[in-house]
Amino acid sequence: MLIDLHVHTSRYSSCGRSEPEEMVAQARTLGLRALVFTEHAVHWPQQELEELQARFPQVRLYCGAEITSAEGDDFLVYGLHDRTALDSGMAAADIIAITHRQHGAVILAHPYRYRDEVPEAVRTLGVDAIEIMSTNIYNYAHQRAAALAQELQIKAVAASDGHHTDMLGLYATEIDALPADNFALAELIRNGHTQIWLDAETIRAQNEALERVRPEIEGFIAQGLSNRDLRELLSTYVNLTVIQGIRDGRDVMRPLQCVPETVSP
């Protein structure tokens, strides 16, 4: 069964573009069995999560949070007993150490998306998994993220990092059984009992569409158009990260090749 470990909504993430009800309804349509809301520096109140769960019993709902470190990297945290212990702007080492002291799980989210290195704490303290595939990870970052997972022998995972309904269903994580609660979810991640899943057919079609429009984007860049002006001219899947990547000459195709099985806990 499929779980999406990294999902945002417009209720608690300023960058979210779909309401939680829309995200859950789309997940049900796509056949996802579970979603984990990982809003930016916010855990969903339990009562709100339960109310939404009652409306959509076909999709199991969990919550974690996405915490941005002082270094600028993002970490997904799950299974915290004291949710107030973490906040954005903390050092990566503190995010990892506090999460592990609470027997939670921490995933390094979309490494190399914004910069060409990761915090040293990822190597010295260790994380429970590295996100190597999502709708916000393109080949230029995926290849390095997969190599990092191999180097450190850390489990690799995939998730949508969905901010809109159209971002769901491309990447997910396959599990054998649904965890009982957020704490059991953290244990599952720590133990590495997951496999990467992706919708190769849809991803391949999106890559081909981007290849067709890339010369047009390069032409607009040559004319001096800004990234935001270009974003207004282009279709929804050509986002600012893709446009900047093309401007920088990077490989902005979505990854299609899973990490080798040798990457495991």
C-alpha positions as CSV (number, residue, x, y, z in Angstrom):
1,M,0.0,0.0,0.0
2,L,1.1,3.6,-0.7
3,I,1.7,6.4,1.8
4,D,2.8,9.9,0.9
5,L,5.2,11.1,3.7
6,H,5.4,14.8,2.6
7,V,2.3,16.8,1.9
8,H,1.4,20.5,2.4
9,T,-2.0,22.2,2.4
10,S,-3.2,25.8,2.2
11,R,-4.6,25.6,5.8
12,Y,-1.2,25.6,7.5
13,S,1.5,26.2,4.8
14,S,1.6,29.6,3.1
15,C,2.9,27.9,-0.1
16,G,0.1,25.4,-0.1
17,R,-2.3,25.8,-3.0
18,S,-5.0,23.2,-2.2
19,E,-7.3,22.8,0.7
20,P,-6.7,19.7,2.9
21,E,-10.1,18.3,1.8
22,E,-9.0,18.6,-1.8
23,M,-5.7,16.9,-1.2
24,V,-7.3,14.0,0.7
25,A,-10.1,13.5,-1.9
26,Q,-7.4,13.4,-4.7
27,A,-5.4,10.9,-2.7
28,R,-8.4,8.7,-2.5
29,T,-9.0,9.0,-6.2
30,L,-5.4,8.1,-6.9
31,G,-5.4,5.0,-4.7
32,L,-3.1,6.4,-2.0
33,R,-3.9,4.7,1.4
34,A,-2.4,7.4,3.6
35,L,-1.1,11.0,3.7
36,V,1.2,12.7,6.2
37,F,0.6,16.4,6.5
38,T,4.1,18.0,7.0
39,E,3.3,21.7,7.1
40,H,6.1,24.2,7.6
41,A,7.0,24.4,11.3
42,V,3.4,23.4,12.2
43,H,1.9,20.2,13.5
44,W,-1.8,19.8,12.8
45,P,-3.9,20.0,16.0
46,Q,-5.1,16.5,16.8
47,Q,-8.8,17.4,16.9
48,E,-8.6,18.9,13.4
49,L,-6.9,15.9,12.1
50,E,-9.5,13.6,13.6
51,E,-12.3,15.7,12.2
52,L,-10.9,15.5,8.7
53,Q,-10.2,11.8,9.2
54,A,-13.9,11.2,10.0
55,R,-14.9,12.7,6.7
56,F,-12.4,10.6,4.7
57,P,-12.1,7.2,6.3
58,Q,-10.7,5.6,3.1
59,V,-7.4,7.6,3.5
60,R,-5.4,7.3,6.8
61,L,-4.1,10.6,8.0
62,Y,-1.0,11.4,10.0
63,C,1.0,14.5,10.7
64,G,4.6,15.5,11.1
65,A,6.2,18.8,10.3
66,E,8.8,20.3,7.9
67,I,11.5,22.2,9.8
68,T,13.9,24.6,8.0
69,S,17.3,24.6,9.7
70,A,19.6,27.6,10.3
71,E,21.7,26.3,7.5
72,G,18.8,26.5,5.1
73,D,18.0,22.8,4.7
74,D,14.7,21.2,5.4
75,F,14.0,18.2,7.7
76,L,10.8,16.2,8.0
77,V,10.1,15.1,11.5
78,Y,7.7,12.5,12.8
79,G,6.5,11.1,16.1
80,L,7.4,14.0,18.5
81,H,6.0,13.8,22.0
82,D,6.8,17.4,22.6
83,R,6.0,19.3,19.4
84,T,7.1,22.6,20.8
85,A,10.7,21.5,21.1
86,L,11.4,22.3,17.4
87,D,11.1,25.4,15.3
88,S,12.5,26.7,12.1
89,G,15.9,28.4,12.4
90,M,17.4,25.9,14.7
91,A,20.7,24.3,13.8
92,A,20.4,21.0,11.9
93,A,22.3,19.2,14.6
94,D,19.7,20.3,17.2
95,I,16.8,19.3,14.9
96,I,18.2,15.8,14.5
97,A,19.3,15.4,18.1
98,I,16.0,16.6,19.7
99,T,13.9,14.4,17.3
100,H,16.0,11.3,18.1
101,R,15.9,12.0,21.9
102,Q,12.1,11.9,21.6
103,H,12.4,8.6,19.6
104,G,11.0,10.3,16.6
105,A,12.2,10.0,13.0
106,V,13.8,12.6,10.8
107,I,14.2,12.7,7.0
108,L,16.4,15.0,5.1
109,A,14.0,16.6,2.6
110,H,15.0,17.4,-1.0
111,P,18.8,17.8,-0.4
112,Y,20.7,19.9,-2.9
113,R,17.6,21.7,-4.0
114,Y,18.8,25.1,-2.8
115,R,22.5,24.6,-2.3
116,D,25.4,22.3,-3.2
117,E,26.0,20.8,0.3
118,V,24.2,19.4,3.3
119,P,24.8,20.1,7.0
120,E,27.7,18.1,8.5
121,A,25.2,16.9,11.2
122,V,23.6,14.6,8.5
123,R,26.9,12.7,8.5
124,T,27.9,12.9,12.1
125,L,24.5,12.4,13.8
126,G,22.7,10.6,11.0
127,V,19.1,10.9,9.8
128,D,16.6,8.0,9.4
129,A,16.1,8.5,5.7
130,I,16.9,10.8,2.7
131,E,14.2,12.0,0.4
132,I,15.7,11.3,-3.1
133,M,12.5,11.7,-5.2
134,S,9.7,14.1,-5.1
135,T,7.9,16.7,-7.4
136,N,10.5,19.2,-6.1
137,I,13.6,17.0,-6.8
138,Y,15.0,17.1,-10.4
139,N,17.8,15.0,-11.8
140,Y,20.5,17.4,-10.9
141,A,19.6,17.1,-7.2
142,H,18.3,13.5,-7.3
143,Q,21.6,12.1,-8.5
144,R,23.5,13.7,-5.6
145,A,20.8,12.8,-3.1
146,A,20.9,9.1,-4.2
147,A,24.7,9.2,-4.0
148,L,24.6,10.6,-0.5
149,A,22.2,7.9,0.6
150,Q,24.5,5.3,-0.8
151,E,27.6,6.8,0.8
152,L,26.0,6.9,4.2
153,Q,24.0,3.7,3.8
154,I,20.8,5.5,4.8
155,K,17.4,4.5,3.6
156,A,16.1,6.4,0.5
157,V,12.5,7.4,0.3
158,A,10.1,9.1,-2.2
159,A,7.2,11.4,-1.6
160,S,5.2,14.0,-3.5
161,D,6.1,17.1,-1.5
162,G,2.7,18.0,-2.8
163,H,1.4,21.6,-2.4
164,H,-1.4,21.1,-4.9
165,T,-3.6,18.2,-5.9
166,D,-1.8,17.9,-9.3
167,M,1.4,17.1,-7.4
168,L,0.0,14.0,-5.7
169,G,0.5,10.5,-7.1
170,L,3.8,10.9,-8.9
171,Y,6.1,9.7,-6.1
172,A,5.1,7.8,-2.9
173,T,6.4,5.2,-0.4
174,E,5.2,1.6,-0.4
175,I,4.6,0.0,3.0
176,D,3.2,-3.4,4.1
177,A,0.7,-2.1,6.7
178,L,-0.6,1.2,8.0
179,P,1.0,2.3,11.3
180,A,-1.4,2.7,14.2
181,D,-0.5,6.3,14.9
182,N,2.2,9.0,14.4
183,F,4.6,7.3,16.8
184,A,4.3,4.0,15.0
185,L,4.9,5.8,11.7
186,A,8.1,7.2,13.1
187,E,9.2,3.7,14.2
188,L,8.4,2.4,10.7
189,I,10.6,5.1,9.1
190,R,13.4,4.5,11.6
191,N,13.4,0.8,10.9
192,G,13.5,1.4,7.1
193,H,10.5,-0.8,6.3
194,T,9.7,1.1,3.1
195,Q,10.2,1.0,-0.6
196,I,10.2,3.7,-3.3
197,W,7.2,3.9,-5.7
198,L,6.7,6.1,-8.7
199,D,4.3,6.6,-11.6
200,A,6.8,6.2,-14.3
201,E,4.3,6.6,-17.2
202,T,3.1,10.0,-16.0
203,I,6.6,11.2,-15.1
204,R,7.9,10.2,-18.5
205,A,5.1,12.1,-20.2
206,Q,5.8,15.2,-18.2
207,N,9.5,15.0,-19.0
208,E,8.7,14.7,-22.7
209,A,6.4,17.7,-22.5
210,L,9.2,19.7,-20.8
211,E,11.7,18.7,-23.5
212,R,9.3,20.1,-26.1
213,V,8.9,23.4,-24.4
214,R,12.5,23.8,-23.2
215,P,13.7,25.6,-26.5
216,E,10.9,28.1,-26.0
217,I,11.9,28.7,-22.4
218,E,15.5,29.2,-23.4
219,G,14.4,31.7,-26.1
220,F,12.5,33.7,-23.5
221,I,15.5,33.6,-21.2
222,A,17.6,34.9,-24.0
223,Q,15.1,37.8,-24.5
224,G,15.7,38.8,-20.9
225,L,12.4,37.7,-19.3
226,S,12.5,37.2,-15.6
227,N,11.7,33.8,-13.9
228,R,8.4,35.1,-12.6
229,D,7.4,36.5,-16.0
230,L,8.2,33.2,-17.5
231,R,6.2,31.4,-14.9
232,E,3.1,33.4,-15.9
233,L,3.5,32.4,-19.5
234,L,4.0,28.6,-19.0
235,S,2.0,25.7,-17.8
236,T,1.6,24.7,-14.2
237,Y,4.2,22.0,-14.1
238,V,6.9,24.4,-15.2
239,N,7.7,26.0,-11.9
240,L,10.3,28.5,-10.8
241,T,12.8,25.8,-9.8
242,V,12.6,24.3,-13.3
243,I,13.0,27.7,-15.0
244,Q,16.0,28.6,-12.8
245,G,17.5,25.2,-13.5
246,I,17.2,25.7,-17.3
247,R,18.7,29.2,-16.8
248,D,21.6,27.5,-15.0
249,G,22.0,24.8,-17.6
250,R,20.9,22.0,-15.2
251,D,19.1,18.7,-15.8
252,V,15.6,19.5,-14.7
253,M,13.9,16.2,-15.8
254,R,12.0,14.4,-13.1
255,P,13.9,11.3,-11.9
256,L,12.7,8.0,-13.2
257,Q,15.3,5.6,-11.9
258,C,15.0,4.3,-8.4
259,V,17.9,4.1,-6.1
260,P,19.7,0.7,-6.1
261,E,18.6,-1.8,-3.5
262,T,22.0,-1.6,-1.8
263,V,20.9,1.6,-0.1
264,S,19.3,0.3,3.0
265,P,19.6,0.8,6.8
